[in-house]
Amino acid sequence: MTQPTPDRVVLQQADVQDAARSGLITASQADALWQRWTLLDPATQPTAPGPLAAHSQGPRFGLVNVLYYFGGMVAISAMSLFMTLGFQAMGPAGLLAIALAYGFACLKVADHFKTRGLPVPAGILATLAVCLVPLAVWCVQSLLGLWPPGGSSNFSAYHTRIDWRWMTLEFATLAAGVVMLWRYRLPFMVMPIAVTLWYMSMDVANGLMQSQGFDWQFTRDVSLVFGLGTCALAMWVDARSRRADTPEWRQDYAYWLYLFGAIMFWCGLSLRQSDSELSKFLYCVLNVALVLLGAAIGRRVFTVLGALGVAMYLGYLSHRVFKDSLLFPFALTLLGLGVVWLGVWWQRHEAAIHVRLSRFVPEGLRPRA
């Protein structure tokens, strides 16, 4: 006797993604099917906007979220980047009191928002609390007489002046950021960690050049190394979050690390100068590899930067071949139209490219649905 075929099968989103990777359906069809099944199944529609539902849906690019992030960035800038001399007149003790009061208030409001299932504003408020850490540490060091001599007496210089003395603030911010991220588990809180790593790349180079004086080439190379390290950290975080057991830890915590790591690496790479045609060609090859890497792991920052590097190399070739020639404008026109055509072709075949290239990367780094 044959067994009856079940009329109901339990599927997870990973099963649909596996079908796309196997070539049974395309990636866009997998996304459309999953969205349709989610809408049709009443069991997947929460009756109340609880925290779990908010995490599973993720933030959307709408007017509300734009207002959230714009307001949050204004508040973060006010207490960090645009710290004025008017606040400095209060002295380290006054600034420390302000930083602690603001931090405590931000965490209380973040707890309130997270309890009510509003992860985006909760993450912004918790991020603001992390951004106040370097100010508080600078105040404590100044009050205790531990601030190294020769450093700036204004905290506002933290965001505008490269100085090895800021490293104590940066280490404290990284430690606080990791602890707070573990406490609240909100992806936007990785942003100050990524920015701090960027600042640290410049301040470490400044500290290592104390005896030789400033050398921008050394600073460039340190930025390149920090960029590689940050990208490696992003891949590790990305793989762990994809394999996490709970929805809170399956969020995209690697986005900001990828963004700043890729920019640090690519800028350090692009600022290197050489008269060798071979080295310039290898630069183009590395950028092509970045394009393929971005497509394989679903991170467009690599694709965009790699495409920009390839375009720069092609522009160099057109300039070298057609220098002082009437054909140079036509060569640039063809180059620009070629880039546009490449963008159209890429958009049409992006899903298939992701599926094919994702087969060559570990499962933990394959593009998210």
C-alpha positions, 0 to 999 in steps of 0.5 A: 500500500502506498503512503498518502502524500501529505497535504501540508509541509513545514518549510523554512526560509532556508529551504526556499533559499536552498532551492534557489541555489540548486537552480530549481527556482531563481532567487527572485522567485524564492523571495516572491514565494516566501513573501506570498506564503508569509502573507497567506499564512495567518500563523505568521501574522503576529497579533501584537507588535512584539519585539520578536515580530519587529526583529523578524521583519527588520527595518524598512526604508520609509518616512518613519525610519528616515525620521528616526535615523535623521533625528538620531544622527542629529542628536549623535552629532550634537553630543560628539562631532559638534561639541562646541566651546560653549560646552567646554566652558563647563569644564571636565566635571560639567561635561562628565555630568552631562554625558552620564545624564544623557547616557542614562536617559538614552538607555532608559528610553532605549529599554522603553522602545525595545519593550514596546517592539520599536527596535529602530528608535531603541537602537538609535538611543542605545547608539547615542549612549555608546557615542557618549563613552569617549566624552566621559572617558576624556572627562575622567582622564582630565579630572584625574590628570591622566590626559597625556601632555601635548594633547588637545584640551578640547574634546571637539578635536576628537573628530577632527585631529589625528592623535595617538592620545585618543586611543584610550578613548577608542579602546573604551568605546570599543569595549562599551560598544561590544557590551552594549551590543550584547545587551541590546542586540540591535544592529545599528549599534555596530555603527560606532564600533566601525567608526571607532575602528576607522579612527583607530587606524589613523591614530595608531599610525600617528602613534607609530610615527612619533620618532620619524614624523608624519608619513602619509604613505605609512598612514595609507598602508595602516588604513589598508591593513585595518580595512582588511582586518575589519572586513575579516571581522565583518565576515566572521560576524556575518557567518555567526549571525547567519547561523544563530539560533534566535531571531535577535542574533540573526540580524545583519550585524556586519553591515557597518563593518563591511561598509567602513572596512571596505572603504578603508581597504579600497582607499588605501589601495587606490591611493598607492601610486606606481609607474609600473603598468603591471601594478596598475593592471593588478589593481584592476584585477583586485577591483574585479575580484571585489566586484565578484566578491560583492556579488558572491556574498551579497554585499554591494559595497564591494561591488560598487567600490570594485566597479569604481576602481575598474572604471578608474583603470579603464579611464587611465588606459583611455587617457594613455592611449588617446592622450593629445588626440581628438579621439579622447572625448569619444573614448571617454564617451564610449567608456561611460556608455559601456559602464551604463550598459554594464549596469543595465546588464548587471541589473537584469542578471543580478539574481542569477549572478548571485546564485552562481557565485554563491556556490563558491563561498561558504554557506555562512557568507552566502547572500541573505534573502 
